[in-house]
Amino acid sequence: MPPLAAIALQYLLIAGIVYTYRLETAGFLRLLALCGVGLVVHHLLPLRLRIRFFVLLSVGAIPVILTPRLAVWLVGAGLLLIGLCHLPVRFGVRIALIVATAGLMAAARSRVLPTPWPDILWPVFGSMFMFRLAVYLYDLEHKAAPFSFWRACAYFFMAPNLCFPLFPVVDYKTFCRTHYNDEPFRIYQKGVDWIFRGVLQLLAYRWLYQNLVINPSDVIDAESAARFVVTTFLLYLKVSGGFHVIVGLLHLFGFNLPETHHRYLLSSSFLDFWRRINIYWKDFLQKLVFYPLYFRIKGWGEKPALVTSTIVVFAVTWLLHSYQAFWLTGDFPLQWQDGIFWTLLTVLVLANLLWELRSGKRRRITGRRPTAGAQARLAGRTAGTFLVIAVLWSLWSSETIDQWLLVMSAFGALSSRGALVILGVLGSIALAAVWLGRSSSERTEGGGPRQPAGEPFFYARPAIQTAGLSGLVLAAGLYPASLDTLPTLAEMVRDLKEFRLNARDIDQMQRGYYEKLTHDIRFSPELWLTHQAKPADWVDSTNSKLTLPTNDFLRVELKPSDSEVYKGALLTTNRWGMRDKDYGKAKPPGVYRIALLGASRTLGGGVEDDQTFEALLKDRLNRDRRSEADYRYEILNFGVMAYGPLRKLVVLEKKGWAFQPDAVLYETQAGESMFAVSDLANALARGYGLPYPEIDAILKEAQIAPDRATDGDYLRARLLPQRDALLRVAFEKLAETCREHGVPVFLVMIPDFGEPIGARRGAPRVNALGAELGFQVIDLQRMLRHMPSESALKLAPWDNHPNARGHRLIADQIYSELRPKISYRP
């Protein structure tokens, strides 16, 4: 097979993986299609025309990925900045003009000045110019590389930038120097290898994000604390995977750039970690900050100059991370945990640096087998570095220092299982360090033996390896049923094919933390992108005008006789503050009444009044009456957004029994016990009275500190171990009150569309508790087994609640199980 065909085949297989597993955005798939065609045309062109073609392809991709109007603004503003760099005036004047222009743009980004383009363009524009402009000006001043119109446009308008707002800081001099500096097909093969490696990291990130990431408020012991710490650090796979894809794509157009990361999880010291992670960032700061400052103050002495320059580098890193967040999100976050993280990392790196200067860095002689003692020391250093960095990273990603301290305090509850988990993670890191440290691949850039430039390139072996592995990953995604003999692997593949917000981000979204977290693109890009997609005028539970405060355990209820466009659809309430028809309290003769208790899915936000599953179920029951003598059915919708089991029970006792229902339909979900915790924590934080004396024993068991009794996050963390006990109290009280009124309870388990697969594993416990207490269980989770995609049932990418199609499916499933279980004749 000709080399170009082999490269194209590998690229096609990798693009198939991206399409099959729905990785990244739809725009990314369009970008891959453009680059796939472009790499063939680009290679067939004469060398002198290739960089011009790359520019035309990159600029031409802008209206395809964005819109023609945005393309005009993006290219126009970019050419303005490039033009200012080359004005025929003194360099200082050019700098002043660029700073003034950037200041006006910053004012527009912060919404102080009006902007001619929507906010969606700022992350792309900022990513292209916020750091690369500084590098370009530095090299321009020092004449460090050739300059031309086409080179400048190629450097700033790189096509992958359109889909990756977090972009490596590519050095201009390196960008020019590495263009076809080696045999073309060796460069191309390295590119597809790195793209495939990046795609694997993105798949690993998705699985980790959707299944293992834990909410800090869910940390209750050392095991869950370790899970929080480790997974928070490993979320960086999103960045390293994206960077591999970006640089790999640039290789396909001849830019033989160096690697952006090198096995940073296996760093053997803090200085080693700084050298391995985000290598381009380290090189950027060395070039623009460290070396200029170091040589200016070298007269102070080597150590003082080295220490001072290093401290300044890390201080600038902290500020520039906030600067980056500003251009991407419009906010300039400066938080205590950021400062503490960078301060501690600075101290650790400096300590390593000074130790190396004092003892002299011992370099390993290639070919000499390391001793057992050296391997043990390497293993210990690597495990220790991983542990400290992971703990620091968890601090950096926490919303508050108090939240992080609460997580750390959970390590005090160390069980034998927790100890084994922690030792297992650290042991795996240590073993990997020893195993890879003995191989030649650890000592060479790019993960394999380096072949001298200019020698013939034999592409068959690496091409077969990448094509074979990518073909296996693609086949698993296309035919997951073929893996049914390995159920765990089959479930993992099906889970990977469907993007879902994880439990932590769903919790943040449900608790109205969107605006608070918009700057946190570093650790939850999915939540950030989801928030970016949400329309500015979207009305949901965080900003609805349909709720009234009750100043008691219920906290809020719906306004009576009111309406609002809620989540894009009209939501109307009756005189009783229910989204329902206007029933009288007295039950008419010949009517079978069902009290429906639920939360937001029962309320039915995002669909019209007659499209909720409650309205559809009621109509279906009445439409299928056998004769006029049969009961007429009324379903009273008591659903209110965010109601958990305790509040559902209170609303039944406070309002529901007055309507004389004949049955209770209780909507539940796999995480029902978590909502019980939220009910109680929020009530305690606000000082509301508790509805049931049985809760007092649970509060005593939780050992809540009196001085933290108004801290909602603290209360939630203390109550979390009691979640099953709280749910049992709620269900037992529900069974008791329903027995007293002589009505049956139907427990309806409704899955969240787009919910993490792992989060559904709590459903059997909820169903079992209901069955134990005499509830008739209707489990709708099995209906998802026959759905090709849950996305078709979701209200929106940023909202997992059911759309009109989802409500119809829920109504049909409830009807088929409920109808045989209720009486038809008075």
C-alpha positions in Angstrom: 0.0 0.0 0.0 1.4 3.4 -0.9 2.4 5.5 2.1 -0.2 8.2 1.5 -2.9 5.6 1.3 -1.8 4.1 4.5 -1.8 7.5 6.3 -5.3 8.2 4.8 -6.6 4.8 5.9 -5.4 5.3 9.5 -6.9 8.8 9.6 -10.2 7.5 8.3 -10.4 4.8 11.0 -9.6 7.4 13.7 -12.2 9.8 12.3 -14.7 6.8 12.4 -13.9 6.4 16.1 -14.6 10.1 16.7 -17.9 9.8 14.8 -19.0 6.6 16.4 -18.3 7.6 20.0 -19.5 11.2 19.4 -16.2 12.7 20.8 -16.0 16.4 21.2 -18.4 18.6 19.2 -20.1 18.3 15.8 -17.7 21.1 14.6 -14.8 18.8 15.4 -16.1 16.1 13.1 -16.5 18.7 10.3 -12.9 19.8 11.0 -11.7 16.2 10.7 -13.5 15.9 7.4 -11.9 19.0 6.0 -8.4 18.0 7.3 -8.8 14.5 5.8 -9.3 15.9 2.3 -6.8 18.7 2.9 -3.9 16.4 3.9 -4.1 14.5 0.6 -4.3 17.7 -1.5 -1.6 19.4 0.6 0.9 16.5 0.1 0.4 16.5 -3.6 1.2 20.2 -3.9 4.7 21.5 -4.5 6.5 22.3 -1.2 6.5 26.1 -1.8 2.7 26.1 -2.0 1.9 23.9 1.0 1.9 26.5 3.7 -0.3 28.8 1.6 -2.8 25.9 1.2 -2.7 25.3 4.9 -3.7 28.9 5.5 -6.5 28.7 2.9 -7.8 25.5 4.5 -7.6 27.0 8.0 -9.4 30.2 7.0 -11.9 28.3 4.9 -12.7 26.1 7.9 -13.9 29.1 9.9 -17.3 29.6 8.2 -17.8 25.8 8.1 -17.2 25.4 11.9 -18.7 28.8 12.9 -20.6 31.0 10.5 -19.6 33.2 7.5 -20.4 36.4 9.6 -18.2 35.2 12.5 -15.5 34.2 10.0 -15.3 37.8 8.7 -15.0 39.2 12.2 -12.4 36.7 13.3 -10.2 37.0 10.3 -10.6 40.8 10.2 -9.7 41.3 13.9 -6.8 38.8 13.6 -5.3 40.6 10.5 -5.6 43.9 12.4 -3.4 42.6 15.2 -1.0 41.0 12.8 -0.8 44.2 10.9 0.0 46.2 14.0 3.0 43.9 14.7 4.5 44.9 11.3 3.8 48.6 11.2 6.8 50.6 9.9 7.3 52.4 13.2 9.5 51.8 16.3 8.9 48.5 18.1 7.9 50.3 21.3 5.2 52.2 19.4 3.9 49.0 17.9 3.7 47.5 21.4 1.8 50.5 22.7 -0.7 50.3 19.8 -1.2 46.6 20.3 -1.7 47.0 24.1 -4.2 49.8 23.5 -6.1 47.6 20.9 -6.0 44.6 23.3 -7.3 46.9 26.1 -10.3 47.9 24.0 -11.0 44.2 23.1 -10.7 43.3 26.8 -13.3 46.0 27.7 -15.6 44.4 25.0 -14.9 40.9 26.4 -15.8 42.1 29.9 -19.0 43.6 28.4 -18.0 47.2 29.4 -18.0 48.1 25.7 -20.4 46.8 23.1 -19.0 44.1 20.8 -20.0 43.5 17.2 -19.9 39.7 17.5 -21.5 37.3 20.0 -19.7 35.9 23.0 -19.2 32.5 21.3 -16.4 34.0 19.2 -14.3 35.3 22.1 -12.9 31.9 23.2 -11.7 31.1 19.7 -10.2 34.6 19.1 -8.6 34.7 22.6 -7.2 31.2 22.1 -5.5 32.3 18.9 -4.0 35.5 20.1 -3.8 35.8 23.9 -0.4 34.0 24.2 0.8 33.5 20.6 0.9 37.2 20.0 3.4 37.6 22.8 5.6 34.8 21.3 5.3 36.3 17.8 6.4 39.8 19.0 9.3 38.4 20.9 10.6 36.5 17.9 9.9 39.4 15.7 12.0 41.7 17.9 14.9 39.2 18.0 14.5 38.2 14.4 14.6 34.6 15.5 12.7 33.2 12.5 11.6 34.1 9.0 8.5 36.2 8.7 6.0 36.5 5.9 2.3 37.1 5.5 1.6 33.4 4.9 3.7 32.2 7.8 2.0 34.6 10.2 -1.5 33.6 9.0 -0.5 29.9 9.3 0.7 30.5 12.9 -2.3 32.4 14.2 -5.2 30.8 12.2 -4.4 27.1 12.8 -7.4 25.1 11.9 -7.6 23.0 15.1 -8.0 26.2 17.1 -11.6 26.4 16.0 -12.6 23.4 18.0 -10.1 23.5 20.9 -10.2 26.8 23.0 -7.7 25.2 25.3 -4.7 25.2 22.9 -1.0 24.6 23.4 1.2 27.7 23.3 3.0 26.9 20.0 6.3 28.6 19.7 6.7 30.6 16.5 10.3 29.9 15.9 9.7 26.1 16.5 6.6 26.3 14.2 8.8 27.6 11.3 11.9 25.6 12.0 10.1 22.2 12.1 8.1 22.6 8.9 9.1 19.6 6.8 12.4 19.2 8.7 12.2 15.5 8.3 11.0 12.8 5.8 7.3 13.7 5.1 5.7 10.3 5.8 7.6 10.0 9.1 6.0 13.3 10.1 2.6 12.2 8.9 2.8 8.8 10.7 3.8 10.5 13.9 0.8 12.8 13.5 -1.8 9.9 13.1 -0.1 8.1 16.0 -0.5 11.1 18.2 -4.1 11.8 17.1 -4.9 8.2 17.9 -3.2 8.5 21.3 -5.1 11.7 22.0 -8.4 10.0 21.0 -7.7 7.1 23.4 -7.0 9.7 26.2 -10.3 11.5 25.4 -12.1 8.2 25.6 -10.4 7.4 28.9 -11.4 10.8 30.1 -15.0 10.4 29.2 -15.2 7.1 31.0 -13.5 8.5 34.0 -15.6 11.7 33.9 -18.9 9.8 33.6 -18.3 7.0 36.0 -15.6 7.7 38.6 -15.7 11.4 39.4 -17.3 12.1 42.7 -18.9 15.1 44.1 -16.9 16.5 47.1 -20.0 16.6 49.2 -20.3 12.8 48.6 -17.0 12.1 50.3 -17.6 10.2 53.5 -14.5 8.1 54.1 -10.9 7.6 53.1 -11.9 5.5 50.1 -14.2 8.2 48.6 -11.7 10.9 49.5 -9.0 9.1 47.6 -11.4 8.6 44.7 -12.0 12.4 44.7 -8.3 13.3 44.8 -7.2 10.8 42.1 -10.0 11.4 39.6 -9.7 15.1 39.9 -6.1 14.9 38.9 -6.8 12.4 36.1 -9.4 14.7 34.6 -6.4 16.5 33.0 -6.5 13.7 30.4 -9.0 16.0 28.7 -6.2 18.6 28.1 -3.4 16.2 27.3 -5.7 14.2 25.0 -6.8 17.4 23.2 -3.2 18.6 22.8 -2.2 15.3 21.3 -5.0 15.6 18.7 -4.1 19.2 18.0 -0.4 18.7 17.4 -1.1 15.4 15.5 -3.3 17.3 13.1 -0.5 19.9 12.6 1.9 17.1 11.8 -0.3 16.1 8.9 0.5 19.4 7.3 4.2 19.1 7.8 4.7 20.9 11.2 7.0 18.4 13.0 6.3 19.9 16.4 7.7 18.2 19.6 5.4 16.5 22.1 3.3 18.6 24.4 3.3 16.1 27.4 5.5 13.2 28.4 4.2 10.7 30.9 3.5 13.3 33.5 1.8 10.8 35.7 5.1 9.1 36.2 7.1 12.2 37.3 9.7 11.3 39.8 10.0 14.8 41.4 8.2 18.1 41.4 10.7 19.6 39.0 10.3 16.6 36.8 6.6 17.1 36.8 7.0 20.7 35.7 9.2 19.6 32.9 6.8 16.8 31.7 3.3 18.4 31.9 2.3 21.0 29.3 5.8 21.3 27.9 4.9 24.1 25.6 3.7 26.2 28.5 7.0 25.6 30.4 9.0 26.6 27.2 6.8 29.7 26.7 7.6 30.9 30.2 11.2 30.1 30.0 11.5 32.0 26.7 9.6 35.1 27.7 10.0 35.3 31.5 12.7 33.0 33.0 15.7 33.6 30.7 15.2 37.4 30.2 14.9 37.9 34.0 17.7 35.4 34.9 20.3 36.9 32.7 19.3 40.4 33.9 19.8 39.6 37.5 22.6 36.9 37.1 25.0 39.3 38.9 23.2 38.6 42.2 24.7 35.1 42.1 23.5 31.9 40.4 21.2 30.6 43.2 19.5 34.0 44.0 18.9 34.6 40.3 17.6 31.1 39.8 15.3 31.2 42.8 14.0 34.7 42.0 13.4 33.8 38.3 11.6 30.6 39.3 9.3 32.4 41.8 8.4 35.0 39.1 7.7 32.3 36.6 5.1 30.6 38.9 3.6 33.9 39.9 3.2 34.8 36.2 1.7 31.3 35.6 -1.0 31.9 38.2 -1.9 35.3 36.7 -1.8 34.0 33.2 -4.2 31.2 34.0 -6.7 33.8 35.2 -5.9 35.9 32.1 -6.6 32.8 29.9 -9.9 32.2 31.8 -10.8 35.9 31.1 -10.6 35.5 27.3 -12.3 32.2 27.3 -15.2 33.0 29.7 -15.2 36.8 30.4 -14.3 36.3 34.1 -10.9 37.0 35.7 -10.9 34.6 38.7 -8.4 35.1 41.5 -9.2 32.6 44.2 -7.4 31.7 47.4 -7.0 28.0 46.5 -5.3 29.0 43.2 -2.8 31.1 45.1 -2.2 28.4 47.6 -1.8 25.8 44.9 0.8 27.8 42.9 2.6 28.9 46.1 3.0 25.3 47.3 4.0 24.0 43.9 6.6 26.8 43.6 8.1 25.8 47.0 8.2 22.2 46.0 9.8 22.8 42.6 12.4 25.2 44.2 13.3 22.6 46.8 13.9 20.1 44.0 15.9 22.6 42.0 18.1 23.6 44.9 18.6 20.0 45.8 19.8 19.2 42.3 22.1 22.2 42.3 23.6 21.1 45.6 24.0 17.3 44.9 24.4 17.5 41.2 21.9 15.8 38.9 22.8 12.2 38.4 22.2 11.2 34.8 21.6 7.6 33.9 24.0 6.0 31.5 22.1 4.5 28.6 22.4 0.7 28.4 23.3 0.2 32.1 20.8 -1.9 33.9 19.5 0.0 37.0 20.1 -1.7 40.4 17.2 -2.9 42.6 17.9 -0.1 45.0 17.7 2.5 42.2 14.4 1.0 41.0 13.0 1.1 44.5 14.0 4.7 45.0 12.5 5.6 41.6 9.2 3.8 42.5 9.0 5.6 45.9 9.8 9.0 44.4 7.2 8.6 41.6 4.4 7.4 44.0 5.2 10.2 46.4 5.2 12.8 43.7 1.9 11.5 42.3 0.3 11.6 45.8 1.4 15.1 46.6 0.5 16.5 43.1 -2.9 14.8 43.2 -3.7 16.3 46.6 -2.6 19.8 45.5 -4.6 19.4 42.3 -7.7 18.6 44.3 -7.2 21.8 46.3 -6.9 23.7 43.0 -10.2 22.2 41.7 -12.2 22.7 44.8 -14.8 25.5 44.9 -13.6 26.7 48.4 -10.8 25.9 50.8 -13.4 24.8 53.4 -14.8 22.2 50.9 -11.3 20.9 50.3 -10.5 20.7 54.1 -13.8 18.7 54.5 -12.7 16.2 51.9 -9.2 15.9 53.5 -10.8 15.3 56.9 -12.5 12.2 55.4 -9.1 10.5 55.3 -9.4 10.1 59.0 -12.1 7.5 58.4 -9.6 5.0 57.1 -10.9 1.4 56.7 -9.0 -1.6 55.6 -10.7 -1.4 52.2 -9.8 2.3 51.9 -6.2 1.5 52.8 -6.0 -1.2 50.1 -7.5 1.2 47.5 -4.9 3.9 48.3 -2.0 1.4 48.3 -3.3 -0.1 45.1 -3.2 3.2 43.3 0.2 4.2 44.5 1.6 0.8 43.9 0.3 0.8 40.3 2.1 4.2 39.7 5.3 2.9 41.3 5.3 -0.3 39.2 4.6 1.6 36.0 7.5 3.9 36.8 9.9 1.0 37.2 8.6 -0.9 34.2 8.7 2.1 31.8 11.8 3.5 33.4 13.7 0.4 32.3 12.7 0.8 28.7 14.4 2.8 26.0 11.0 4.5 25.2 11.2 6.5 28.5 14.5 8.0 27.4 13.4 9.1 24.0 11.0 11.8 22.9 7.8 10.6 21.3 7.5 7.2 23.0 9.7 5.1 20.7 13.3 4.6 19.5 14.3 7.7 17.6 15.3 7.3 13.9 17.9 9.7 12.6 16.5 12.3 10.3 17.1 11.7 6.6 17.2 7.9 6.9 14.6 5.9 4.9 11.3 5.6 6.7 9.7 2.2 6.8 6.0 3.0 7.5 4.5 -0.5 7.3 5.0 -1.6 11.0 3.7 1.6 12.7 0.9 2.0 10.2 -0.3 -1.6 10.8 -0.1 -1.1 14.5 -2.2 2.1 14.5 -4.6 0.9 11.9 -5.1 -2.4 13.8 -5.7 -0.8 17.2 -8.0 1.9 15.8 -9.9 -0.7 13.8 -10.5 -2.7 17.0 -11.8 0.4 18.9 -14.0 1.4 16.0 -15.4 -2.2 15.6 -16.3 -2.3 19.3 -18.2 1.0 19.0 -20.0 -0.1 15.8 -20.9 -3.6 17.1 -21.1 -3.5 20.9 -23.4 -6.5 20.9 -20.3 -8.6 19.8 -18.9 -7.9 23.3 -21.9 -9.3 25.2 -19.8 -12.3 26.3 -17.8 -9.7 28.2 -20.6 -7.8 29.9 -18.4 -5.3 31.7 -16.6 -4.3 28.6 -19.8 -4.2 26.6 -21.4 -1.9 29.1 -18.3 0.3 29.1 -18.4 0.7 25.3 -22.1 1.5 25.3 -21.5 4.1 28.0 -18.6 5.7 26.0 -20.9 6.1 23.0 -23.3 8.4 24.8 -22.1 11.7 26.3 -23.5 12.4 29.7 -22.8 15.0 32.4 -21.4 13.2 35.4 -23.2 13.1 38.8 -21.0 15.9 40.1 -21.9 18.3 37.3 -25.5 17.3 37.3 -25.6 18.2 41.0 -23.9 21.6 40.3 -26.5 22.2 37.6 -29.4 21.2 39.7 -28.2 23.3 42.6 -27.9 26.4 40.3 -24.1 26.6 40.4 -23.8 27.3 36.6 -22.8 31.0 37.0 -20.5 30.2 39.9 -18.6 27.7 37.8 -18.4 29.4 34.4 -14.7 30.1 35.0 -13.9 26.6 35.8 -13.1 25.3 32.3 -9.9 23.8 33.6 -11.7 21.0 35.5 -15.1 20.7 34.0 -15.0 21.7 30.3 -18.2 19.6 29.8 -20.1 21.7 32.3 -18.6 24.9 30.8 -19.5 23.9 27.2 -23.0 22.9 28.3 -23.4 26.2 30.0 -22.1 28.0 26.9 -24.8 26.3 24.8 -27.6 27.3 27.1 -29.6 30.4 25.8 -29.2 33.5 27.9 -33.0 33.8 28.2 -33.5 30.2 29.4 -35.8 30.1 32.4 -35.3 27.2 34.7 -35.5 26.5 38.5 -32.7 28.9 39.2 -34.5 31.9 37.8 -38.1 31.0 37.6 -40.8 33.5 38.8 -43.3 30.7 39.3 -42.2 29.8 42.8 -43.2 31.3 46.2 -41.2 30.9 49.4 -43.1 29.0 52.1 -40.7 29.6 55.0 -41.1 26.1 56.2 -39.7 22.6 55.4 -41.1 22.8 51.8 -39.1 26.0 51.2 -40.9 26.7 47.9 -44.2 26.0 46.2 -45.8 27.0 42.9 -47.7 30.2 42.5 -51.4 29.6 42.0 -53.2 30.7 38.8 -50.0 31.8 37.1 -48.0 31.0 33.9 -44.5 31.4 32.6 -42.5 30.3 29.6 -40.3 27.8 31.5 -37.5 26.0 29.6 -39.0 27.1 26.4 -42.6 26.0 26.9 -45.6 27.5 28.6 -46.2 26.2 32.1 -49.6 27.0 33.7 -50.7 26.5 37.3 -54.3 26.1 38.6 -55.8 27.8 41.7 -54.2 25.2 44.0 -50.6 25.9 42.7 -50.4 22.7 40.6 -49.6 22.3 37.0 -52.9 20.6 36.2 -56.5 21.1 35.4 -58.6 23.1 37.9 -60.1 20.4 40.0 -62.3 21.0 43.0 -61.1 19.6 46.4 -64.2 17.4 46.8 -63.9 14.3 44.7 -67.0 13.9 42.3 -68.9 10.6 42.2 -67.5 8.0 39.8 -64.0 9.4 39.9 -60.8 7.6 40.7 -58.2 10.1 41.9 -54.5 9.6 41.9 -52.1 11.9 43.8 -48.9 12.2 41.8 -45.9 13.1 43.9 -42.7 14.1 42.2 -40.1 16.7 41.3 -39.1 18.4 38.1 -39.8 15.5 35.8 -43.3 15.3 37.2 -43.7 19.0 36.8 -42.8 18.6 33.2 -40.8 21.7 32.5 -39.9 22.2 28.8 -43.0 20.6 27.3 -46.5 22.1 26.9 -49.2 21.6 29.5 -50.9 18.8 27.6 -47.6 17.0 26.8 -46.5 16.0 30.3 -46.6 12.3 31.1 -49.2 13.1 33.8 -51.6 14.7 31.2 -50.9 11.9 28.6 -51.4 9.1 31.2 -54.7 10.7 32.4 -56.0 11.1 28.8 -55.0 7.5 28.0 -56.8 6.1 31.0 -60.0 8.0 30.3 -59.9 7.3 26.6 -59.7 3.6 27.2 -62.7 3.4 29.6 -64.8 0.4 28.7 -68.2 2.0 29.3 -69.8 5.1 30.9 -70.1 3.1 34.1 -66.3 2.9 34.4 -64.4 5.3 36.6 -63.2 8.6 35.2 -59.7 9.2 36.2 -58.1 12.3 37.6 -54.4 12.6 38.3 -53.4 15.5 40.5 -49.9 16.7 39.8 -48.2 17.8 43.0 -44.8 17.9 41.3 -42.5 20.8 42.2 -38.9 21.2 41.0 -36.1 19.7 43.2 -38.5 18.1 45.7 -36.9 15.1 47.5 -38.7 12.3 49.3 -39.2 14.2 52.6 -40.8 17.2 50.8 -42.9 14.9 48.6 -44.2 13.3 51.8 -44.9 16.7 53.5 -46.8 18.0 50.4 -49.0 14.9 50.5 -49.8 15.4 54.2 -50.2 19.1 53.9 -52.1 19.3 50.7 -52.7 15.9 49.0 -55.1 14.2 51.4 -57.5 17.1 51.2 -58.3 16.0 47.6 -59.3 12.5 48.7 -57.1 10.5 46.4 -57.7 6.8 45.8 -54.0 6.0 45.1 -50.6 7.6 45.3 -48.2 7.6 42.4 -44.7 8.3 43.6 -42.1 9.3 41.1 -38.6 8.3 42.2 -35.1 7.9 40.8 -31.9 6.0 41.5 -30.5 8.9 43.5 -33.6 9.4 45.7 -31.6 9.0 48.9 -29.4 11.9 47.8 -32.4 14.1 47.4 -33.4 13.2 51.0 -30.1 14.5 52.2 -30.6 17.7 50.2 -34.1 18.2 51.7 -32.8 17.9 55.2 -29.5 19.8 54.7 -31.3 22.8 53.2 -34.0 22.9 55.8 -31.4 22.8 58.6 -29.3 25.5 57.0 -32.3 27.8 56.9 -33.5 27.0 60.4 -36.8 25.4 59.4 -38.5 23.0 61.8 -38.3 19.2 61.1 -41.5 17.4 60.1 -40.8 14.0 61.8 -39.3 13.1 65.2 -37.5 10.1 63.6 -35.1 12.5 62.0 -33.7 13.5 65.4 -31.9 10.2 65.8 -30.3 10.6 62.4 -29.1 14.1 63.2 -27.6 12.7 66.5 -25.8 10.0 64.5 -24.4 12.6 62.0 -22.7 14.5 64.9 -23.2 18.0 63.4 -21.0 20.7 64.9 -23.2 23.5 66.3 -21.0 26.2 64.7 -21.5 24.7 61.2 -25.2 24.2 61.5 -26.0 26.8 58.8 -23.4 25.6 56.3 -25.3 23.7 53.6 -22.3 21.9 52.1 -21.0 20.9 55.5 -24.5 19.6 56.5 -24.8 17.7 53.3 -21.4 16.0 53.8 -22.3 15.1 57.4 -25.7 13.7 56.5 -24.5 11.7 53.5 -23.6 8.5 55.4 -27.2 8.6 56.7 -28.8 8.9 53.3 -30.3 5.4 53.3 -31.6 5.9 56.8 -33.3 9.1 55.7 -34.9 7.5 52.7 -36.2 4.7 54.9 -37.8 7.2 57.2 -39.5 9.0 54.3 -40.7 5.7 52.8 -41.9 4.3 56.1 -43.8 7.5 56.9 -45.3 7.4 53.4 -46.4 3.7 53.8 -47.9 4.6 57.3 -49.9 7.6 56.1 -51.2 5.7 53.0 -52.3 2.7 55.2 -54.1 5.1 57.4 -56.0 6.5 54.4 -56.5 3.1 52.9 -54.8 3.8 49.5 -52.1 1.9 47.6 -48.7 3.4 46.7 -47.3 2.9 43.2 -43.5 3.5 43.2 -42.5 4.6 39.6 -38.7 4.4 39.0 -38.0 6.8 36.1 -34.4 7.1 34.8 -32.8 10.4 34.0 -32.1 10.5 30.3 -28.3 11.2 30.0 -27.7 10.1 33.5 -24.3 8.3 34.1 -24.7 4.6 33.9 -23.1 4.1 37.3 -25.6 6.5 38.9 -28.4 4.1 38.0 -27.0 1.3 40.1 -28.8 2.7 43.1 -32.2 2.0 41.6 -32.5 -1.6 42.8 -32.0 -0.5 46.4 -34.7 2.1 46.1 -37.1 -0.4 44.5 -36.3 -3.1 47.1 -37.0 -0.7 49.9 -40.3 0.2 48.3 -41.3 -3.4 47.8 -40.3 -4.3 51.4 -42.8 -1.6 52.6 -45.6 -2.8 50.4 -45.3 -0.4 47.5 -46.2 -1.7 44.0 -43.0 -1.0 42.0 -43.1 0.1 38.4 -39.5 0.2 37.1 -39.1 2.0 33.8 -35.4 1.7 33.5 -35.6 -1.3 31.2 -37.2 0.9 28.5 -33.8 2.4 27.8 -32.3 -0.9 26.7 -34.1 -0.6 23.4 -33.3 3.1 22.8 -30.5 3.7 20.3 -29.8 7.1 21.9 -31.0 8.8 25.1 -30.1 12.1 23.5 -33.3 11.9 21.5 -35.3 11.9 24.7 -33.6 14.8 26.5 -34.9 18.3 26.6 -31.6 19.9 25.5 -27.9 19.2 25.7 -27.8 21.2 28.9 -30.9 19.6 30.4 -31.5 15.9 31.0 -35.2 16.2 31.7 -37.5 14.5 29.2 -38.7 16.2 26.1 -42.2 15.6 24.6 -41.1 12.3 23.1 -39.6 11.3 26.4 -42.8 12.1 28.3 -44.8 10.1 25.8 -42.6 7.1 26.3 -42.9 7.4 30.1 -46.7 7.7 29.9 -47.0 4.7 27.7 -44.8 2.6 30.0 -46.6 3.6 33.2 -50.0 3.0 31.5 -49.1 -0.6 30.5 -48.2 -1.5 34.0 -50.6 0.7 36.0 -53.8 -0.1 34.2 -54.1 -3.8 35.3 -53.5 -2.8 38.9 -56.3 -0.2 39.4 -60.0 -0.8 39.6 -62.3 0.1 36.7 -65.7 0.1 38.2 -67.2 2.1 41.1 
